[in-house]
Amino acid sequence: MVILATLTMSACDNFLDITPTGKVIAETGDEYRALLTYEYKYFTKDRYMTTLRTDEMLMDKVKTSSTDLDAYLDLWRWKDDNPSPTTSYFSWRSYYHSVYIANYIIQNQKKIKEATVQEISQLVGEAYMMRAYCHFLLVNLYAEPYTHCTPSQTRGVPMLLEADVNAIPGSSSVETVYSQILSDLDNAEQYLNVEEWELGKNYRFNTISAQALRARTYLYMGRWSDALEASKDVLSVYNELEDMNNSTTLPNSYKAFSFK
C-alpha cells in the first residue's frame, strides 16, 4: 500500500509538471517580460466612459451616430438594470487580470532564469508599479473619493496581493487601499533601475514613474505638500509641456513624451 501510494503521488507530480499543449509556462526573463508586455499592450481603456455620466457629454439621438448610441446611450442614461445587449461595459475584470500577472512576477522573481540581476529587478519594479496603478484606478472608479469620505470607514475595493486564481478577497477600506498603493510604490522604487527606455519601449515604467504616480496619489489624498514635493522630483527630470492647441500629435502617442 505504501509503494502504491508513493507511485500514485509521483504520477500526480509528473502530471502537474506537464506543460499544456500550445502553452508556455514562464521560466526565462524574456518569457516573464512577455507576460508584462501583454498587460501593457492590452491594458483596459474603459476610463473614458466615465465622461458619459457627467454633464460634459450630450448624446443627441439626431446628431449621434447609431453605433455610438448602441454602445453608450444606456450608460449615458444610467440605465444599469437591463441595458441594451450592445451597451459597452466597464472592464474591472481586466484590471484584476493585470494585478494577477504582476503578483505572479513578484512571487516568482527568484525563479526567473536567463536574465541579469538588473533585468529581473527592473521587471519586478514594473510589476509593483502595475499593481499600484491598477489598485489606484480601481479605488477611484469604484469607491468614494478619499477627500470626500471617512477613508478608514468607507468601503473601497478588493485588493489582490497574491497570484491565487481561487482567491476571493473582500473589500478593503479606502484608506487601506491607498496605504497599499504607497507601499507598492516604495517597493517599486527599490527595484526600478532603468532611467529612460528607447523609443518603442518607452511605454514601460521607469525610475521616475513611481514618483509621478506618488504625486498623483498624494494629490487624490489631499496631501498637498507631499504632492508638491513629489511633483518637484518629477519636474526636475522632465519639465517639458506639449502645447496641444497647436500640436498635431495625439496625447497618447508613445512618440510624444520621453523622460530624458
FIZA-232813 format. One record per residue (C-alpha): x, y negated, z. Coordinates in nm, 3 decimals, decimal comma. Layout:
{x:X; y:Y; z:Z} .
...
This chain:
{x:0,000; y:0,000; z:0,000} .
{x:0,287; y:-0,235; z:0,082} .
{x:0,453; y:-0,161; z:-0,252} .
{x:0,124; y:-0,214; z:-0,436} .
{x:0,066; y:-0,545; z:-0,261} .
{x:0,419; y:-0,658; z:-0,344} .
{x:0,376; y:-0,571; z:-0,711} .
{x:0,039; y:-0,746; z:-0,722} .
{x:0,177; y:-1,065; z:-0,569} .
{x:0,472; y:-1,054; z:-0,806} .
{x:0,236; y:-1,015; z:-1,103} .
{x:0,035; y:-1,314; z:-0,983} .
{x:0,351; y:-1,524; z:-0,959} .
{x:0,453; y:-1,421; z:-1,311} .
{x:0,105; y:-1,506; z:-1,440} .
{x:0,121; y:-1,851; z:-1,284} .
{x:0,462; y:-1,908; z:-1,440} .
{x:0,325; y:-1,863; z:-1,792} .
{x:0,300; y:-2,187; z:-1,991} .
{x:-0,037; y:-2,216; z:-2,171} .
{x:-0,015; y:-2,190; z:-2,550} .
{x:0,031; y:-2,528; z:-2,712} .
{x:0,105; y:-2,700; z:-2,380} .
{x:0,425; y:-2,830; z:-2,227} .
{x:0,489; y:-2,838; z:-1,854} .
{x:0,718; y:-3,136; z:-1,796} .
{x:1,071; y:-3,045; z:-1,689} .
{x:1,311; y:-3,284; z:-1,863} .
{x:1,343; y:-3,658; z:-1,832} .
{x:1,211; y:-3,703; z:-2,185} .
{x:0,902; y:-3,495; z:-2,107} .
{x:0,826; y:-3,690; z:-1,791} .
{x:0,880; y:-4,012; z:-1,984} .
{x:0,631; y:-3,888; z:-2,245} .
{x:0,369; y:-3,841; z:-1,972} .
{x:0,403; y:-4,202; z:-1,863} .
{x:0,423; y:-4,333; z:-2,219} .
{x:0,085; y:-4,171; z:-2,288} .
{x:-0,064; y:-4,365; z:-1,996} .
{x:0,086; y:-4,689; z:-2,123} .
{x:-0,047; y:-4,630; z:-2,473} .
{x:-0,400; y:-4,528; z:-2,377} .
{x:-0,443; y:-4,744; z:-2,068} .
{x:-0,809; y:-4,834; z:-2,043} .
{x:-0,912; y:-5,169; z:-2,190} .
{x:-1,256; y:-5,197; z:-2,031} .
{x:-1,197; y:-5,508; z:-1,819} .
{x:-1,312; y:-5,742; z:-2,095} .
{x:-1,665; y:-5,607; z:-2,046} .
{x:-1,695; y:-5,780; z:-1,708} .
{x:-1,734; y:-6,104; z:-1,905} .
{x:-2,068; y:-5,973; z:-2,029} .
{x:-2,204; y:-6,006; z:-1,678} .
{x:-2,111; y:-6,369; z:-1,631} .
{x:-2,250; y:-6,692; z:-1,768} .
{x:-1,960; y:-6,707; z:-2,014} .
{x:-2,135; y:-6,479; z:-2,262} .
{x:-2,461; y:-6,518; z:-2,451} .
{x:-2,599; y:-6,233; z:-2,659} .
{x:-2,835; y:-6,373; z:-2,917} .
{x:-3,026; y:-6,098; z:-3,099} .
{x:-3,020; y:-6,304; z:-3,417} .
{x:-2,654; y:-6,408; z:-3,419} .
{x:-2,504; y:-6,097; z:-3,258} .
{x:-2,417; y:-5,801; z:-3,479} .
{x:-2,619; y:-5,484; z:-3,442} .
{x:-2,301; y:-5,296; z:-3,347} .
{x:-2,233; y:-5,528; z:-3,054} .
{x:-2,597; y:-5,519; z:-2,947} .
{x:-2,591; y:-5,140; z:-2,939} .
{x:-2,272; y:-5,137; z:-2,733} .
{x:-2,320; y:-5,430; z:-2,496} .
{x:-2,680; y:-5,551; z:-2,474} .
{x:-2,778; y:-5,335; z:-2,177} .
{x:-2,458; y:-5,430; z:-1,998} .
{x:-2,537; y:-5,797; z:-2,055} .
{x:-2,892; y:-5,740; z:-1,924} .
{x:-2,761; y:-5,548; z:-1,618} .
{x:-2,970; y:-5,250; z:-1,725} .
{x:-2,783; y:-4,979; z:-1,538} .
{x:-3,082; y:-4,750; z:-1,497} .
{x:-3,144; y:-4,556; z:-1,815} .
{x:-2,930; y:-4,768; z:-2,051} .
{x:-2,922; y:-4,704; z:-2,424} .
{x:-2,712; y:-4,396; z:-2,521} .
{x:-2,495; y:-4,624; z:-2,735} .
{x:-2,403; y:-4,850; z:-2,442} .
{x:-2,032; y:-4,879; z:-2,364} .
{x:-1,927; y:-4,786; z:-2,012} .
{x:-1,657; y:-4,878; z:-1,765} .
{x:-1,376; y:-4,623; z:-1,770} .
{x:-1,300; y:-4,587; z:-1,400} .
{x:-1,202; y:-4,224; z:-1,458} .
{x:-0,917; y:-4,337; z:-1,682} .
{x:-0,760; y:-4,538; z:-1,401} .
{x:-0,751; y:-4,233; z:-1,179} .
{x:-0,600; y:-4,028; z:-1,461} .
{x:-0,315; y:-4,277; z:-1,478} .
{x:-0,280; y:-4,263; z:-1,099} .
{x:-0,264; y:-3,883; z:-1,112} .
{x:0,022; y:-3,890; z:-1,365} .
{x:0,204; y:-4,148; z:-1,153} .
{x:0,163; y:-3,927; z:-0,846} .
{x:0,289; y:-3,626; z:-1,041} .
{x:0,608; y:-3,809; z:-1,139} .
{x:0,665; y:-3,936; z:-0,784} .
{x:0,612; y:-3,593; z:-0,629} .
{x:0,833; y:-3,410; z:-0,878} .
{x:1,116; y:-3,661; z:-0,911} .
{x:1,371; y:-3,418; z:-0,763} .
{x:1,276; y:-3,154; z:-1,021} .
{x:1,340; y:-3,370; z:-1,327} .
{x:1,616; y:-3,221; z:-1,545} .
{x:1,838; y:-3,357; z:-1,823} .
{x:1,821; y:-3,719; z:-1,709} .
{x:2,062; y:-3,952; z:-1,533} .
{x:2,007; y:-4,076; z:-1,180} .
{x:1,933; y:-4,422; z:-1,318} .
{x:1,679; y:-4,289; z:-1,570} .
{x:1,495; y:-4,090; z:-1,304} .
{x:1,499; y:-4,384; z:-1,065} .
{x:1,354; y:-4,618; z:-1,329} .
{x:1,086; y:-4,364; z:-1,419} .
{x:0,981; y:-4,324; z:-1,055} .
{x:0,976; y:-4,701; z:-1,011} .
{x:0,743; y:-4,735; z:-1,308} .
{x:0,521; y:-4,463; z:-1,159} .
{x:0,489; y:-4,659; z:-0,834} .
{x:0,406; y:-4,967; z:-1,042} .
{x:0,141; y:-4,778; z:-1,237} .
{x:-0,023; y:-4,654; z:-0,916} .
{x:-0,017; y:-5,002; z:-0,761} .
{x:-0,155; y:-5,166; z:-1,075} .
{x:-0,440; y:-4,916; z:-1,113} .
{x:-0,547; y:-4,946; z:-0,749} .
{x:-0,526; y:-5,326; z:-0,781} .
{x:-0,758; y:-5,325; z:-1,082} .
{x:-0,996; y:-5,073; z:-0,927} .
{x:-1,038; y:-5,260; z:-0,600} .
{x:-1,108; y:-5,582; z:-0,790} .
{x:-1,352; y:-5,422; z:-1,031} .
{x:-1,549; y:-5,216; z:-0,781} .
{x:-1,519; y:-5,388; z:-0,443} .
{x:-1,578; y:-5,732; z:-0,297} .
{x:-1,306; y:-5,997; z:-0,332} .
{x:-1,054; y:-5,991; z:-0,049} .
{x:-1,115; y:-6,355; z:0,040} .
{x:-1,496; y:-6,322; z:0,037} .
{x:-1,538; y:-6,037; z:0,283} .
{x:-1,401; y:-5,887; z:0,603} .
{x:-1,129; y:-5,674; z:0,439} .
{x:-1,081; y:-5,436; z:0,732} .
{x:-1,452; y:-5,351; z:0,742} .
{x:-1,555; y:-5,380; z:0,377} .
{x:-1,570; y:-5,068; z:0,164} .
{x:-1,307; y:-5,062; z:-0,105} .
{x:-1,234; y:-4,777; z:-0,346} .
{x:-1,098; y:-4,423; z:-0,314} .
{x:-0,719; y:-4,407; z:-0,329} .
{x:-0,543; y:-4,115; z:-0,490} .
{x:-0,198; y:-4,068; z:-0,339} .
{x:-0,114; y:-3,712; z:-0,439} .
{x:-0,124; y:-3,509; z:-0,758} .
{x:-0,402; y:-3,275; z:-0,650} .
{x:-0,679; y:-3,206; z:-0,902} .
{x:-0,900; y:-3,078; z:-0,622} .
{x:-0,861; y:-3,385; z:-0,401} .
{x:-1,182; y:-3,572; z:-0,323} .
{x:-1,063; y:-3,890; z:-0,148} .
{x:-1,314; y:-4,103; z:0,039} .
{x:-1,335; y:-4,477; z:0,000} .
{x:-1,079; y:-4,682; z:0,190} .
{x:-1,135; y:-5,033; z:0,319} .
{x:-1,039; y:-5,328; z:0,100} .
{x:-0,759; y:-5,408; z:0,345} .
{x:-0,620; y:-5,055; z:0,331} .
{x:-0,615; y:-5,055; z:-0,049} .
{x:-0,426; y:-5,385; z:-0,061} .
{x:-0,180; y:-5,261; z:0,200} .
{x:-0,111; y:-4,955; z:-0,016} .
{x:-0,061; y:-5,173; z:-0,322} .
{x:0,201; y:-5,381; z:-0,140} .
{x:0,368; y:-5,065; z:-0,010} .
{x:0,387; y:-4,921; z:-0,362} .
{x:0,539; y:-5,246; z:-0,485} .
{x:0,805; y:-5,222; z:-0,212} .
{x:0,888; y:-4,870; z:-0,331} .
{x:0,886; y:-4,975; z:-0,696} .
{x:1,144; y:-5,243; z:-0,626} .
{x:1,374; y:-4,982; z:-0,471} .
{x:1,367; y:-4,768; z:-0,786} .
{x:1,336; y:-5,006; z:-1,083} .
{x:1,672; y:-5,086; z:-1,242} .
{x:1,603; y:-5,200; z:-1,600} .
{x:1,604; y:-5,579; z:-1,623} .
{x:1,498; y:-5,601; z:-1,986} .
{x:1,366; y:-5,345; z:-2,234} .
{x:1,448; y:-5,375; z:-2,600} .
{x:1,172; y:-5,480; z:-2,839} .
{x:0,930; y:-5,193; z:-2,885} .
{x:0,980; y:-5,065; z:-2,531} .
{x:0,905; y:-5,389; z:-2,351} .
{x:0,557; y:-5,265; z:-2,262} .
{x:0,728; y:-5,078; z:-1,977} .
{x:0,759; y:-5,216; z:-1,624} .
{x:1,098; y:-5,370; z:-1,545} .
{x:1,268; y:-5,513; z:-1,237} .
{x:1,067; y:-5,836; z:-1,236} .
{x:0,731; y:-5,660; z:-1,284} .
{x:0,694; y:-5,572; z:-0,915} .
{x:0,740; y:-5,935; z:-0,810} .
{x:0,494; y:-6,051; z:-1,077} .
{x:0,224; y:-5,813; z:-0,953} .
{x:0,311; y:-5,901; z:-0,594} .
{x:0,248; y:-6,269; z:-0,671} .
{x:-0,094; y:-6,188; z:-0,812} .
{x:-0,178; y:-5,957; z:-0,523} .
{x:-0,092; y:-6,226; z:-0,267} .
{x:-0,297; y:-6,474; z:-0,470} .
{x:-0,603; y:-6,249; z:-0,457} .
{x:-0,548; y:-6,202; z:-0,083} .
{x:-0,542; y:-6,576; z:-0,024} .
{x:-0,181; y:-6,564; z:0,097} .
{x:-0,095; y:-6,881; z:-0,089} .
{x:0,259; y:-6,945; z:0,038} .
{x:0,360; y:-6,582; z:-0,025} .
{x:0,210; y:-6,600; z:-0,375} .
{x:0,409; y:-6,918; z:-0,443} .
{x:0,738; y:-6,766; z:-0,329} .
{x:0,685; y:-6,450; z:-0,535} .
{x:0,594; y:-6,663; z:-0,836} .
{x:0,913; y:-6,867; z:-0,799} .
{x:1,116; y:-6,546; z:-0,813} .
{x:0,947; y:-6,454; z:-1,141} .
{x:0,979; y:-6,804; z:-1,287} .
{x:1,348; y:-6,809; z:-1,207} .
{x:1,386; y:-6,523; z:-1,455} .
{x:1,124; y:-6,614; z:-1,713} .
{x:0,954; y:-6,952; z:-1,724} .
{x:0,855; y:-6,999; z:-2,087} .
{x:0,495; y:-7,063; z:-2,187} .
{x:0,324; y:-6,982; z:-2,515} .
{x:0,102; y:-7,262; z:-2,647} .
{x:-0,200; y:-7,060; z:-2,752} .
{x:-0,361; y:-7,368; z:-2,907} .
{x:-0,102; y:-7,370; z:-3,183} .
{x:0,026; y:-7,013; z:-3,180} .
{x:-0,067; y:-6,751; z:-3,437} .
{x:0,049; y:-6,475; z:-3,201} .
{x:-0,221; y:-6,290; z:-3,010} .
{x:-0,182; y:-6,287; z:-2,627} .
{x:-0,149; y:-5,907; z:-2,618} .
{x:0,130; y:-5,887; z:-2,874} .
{x:0,431; y:-5,697; z:-2,745} .
{x:0,648; y:-5,930; z:-2,953} .
{x:0,517; y:-6,243; z:-2,784} .
{x:0,682; y:-6,209; z:-2,444} .
{x:1,011; y:-6,064; z:-2,334} .
{x:1,183; y:-6,115; z:-1,999} .
{x:1,536; y:-6,244; z:-2,050} .
